[in-house]
Amino acid sequence: KNKYYGTLENKILKDVRFIEDAEFLLTAQDIQDFNPSIPIYVEKFGAYFYVNKIKNFVSGRLTKCDIIRI
């Protein structure tokens, strides 16, 4: 494993950025249409992220999400 993937893993893990409790104003439609395999663009950070977790969704209120930069 280290012979073939060690360098690649180190490069990928070095650039990972995990953001906890990023806040988004989500609607019920956003939750219904949510596909975790599709990355989202967050303008504030100027990058694409995968959503790792959506916490305590309430329609019309800010929802905290854990996101991972790709």
Secondary structure, DSSP 8 states (H G I E B T S, - for coil): -HHHHHHHHHHHHHH-EEEEEEEEE--HHHHHH--TTS-EEETTTTEEEEEEEEES--TTSEEEEEEEE-
